[in-house]
């Protein structure tokens, strides 16, 4: 995700000299420097204190350790967290009540600039902080703000985990198409283009998604026959149950990582 953000910011006009990274892995530092032309560091130092924004793109299990290492250099910078499950309130507590923190929940399409990122800001942040954080995260896609940080658990269930739901559905479409006699290559191409095209059509339309569905569904036709199976199997209930499970697990991870 850090690489995606760096690439997105540079593509939108940010100078590589304005960006610096900290990574304990020598191979990662070399790769980032070669790819983007940015300055990299093995550990925190004076450069942290000179930064306007700190983007914490680390594994959630490592966040507390990373925060401890950075604490001596943190002064008034805006902190943006992209660590799944780590609450901004816990980050603030680890930093002695630090107020300028924005927590984000991006998803993997951010890797190609098509991400969807949920965002929440602590009460101590300003409108300028909100604008700055949004401009950074929009380098990899669209952003949606929630007023209550707890709603990021729902964001996680919908868009954070959502790409996996879509991938799983595509897997089923490919397998079913192959089962009906198409080759795996034909099934894959048709499934991918269908999902991509349908998503782009829905995004470009001002009509409700339900209306787009109805327009494809002729009474007594092939689409109606397929959708009848989905309805009989309770597709809405299955999706709701799955997303509730993801939301609940997100909340549990917040409790675990926030200790």
Secondary structure, DSSP 8 states (H G I E B T S, - for coil): -HHHHHHHHHHTT--GGG-EEE-S-HHHHHHHHHHH--EEESS--HHHHT-SEEEE-S-GGGHHHHHHHHGGG-SS-EEEE--TT--HHHHHHHTTS---EEEEE--GGGGGT-EEEEEEE-TT--HHHHHHHHHHHGGGEEEEE-SSGGGHHHHIIIIITHHHHHHHHHHHHHHHHHHTT--HHHHHHHHHHHHHHHHHHHHH-SS-HHHHHHHH--TTSHHHHHHHHHHHTTHHHHHHHHHHHHHHHHHHHHHHHT-
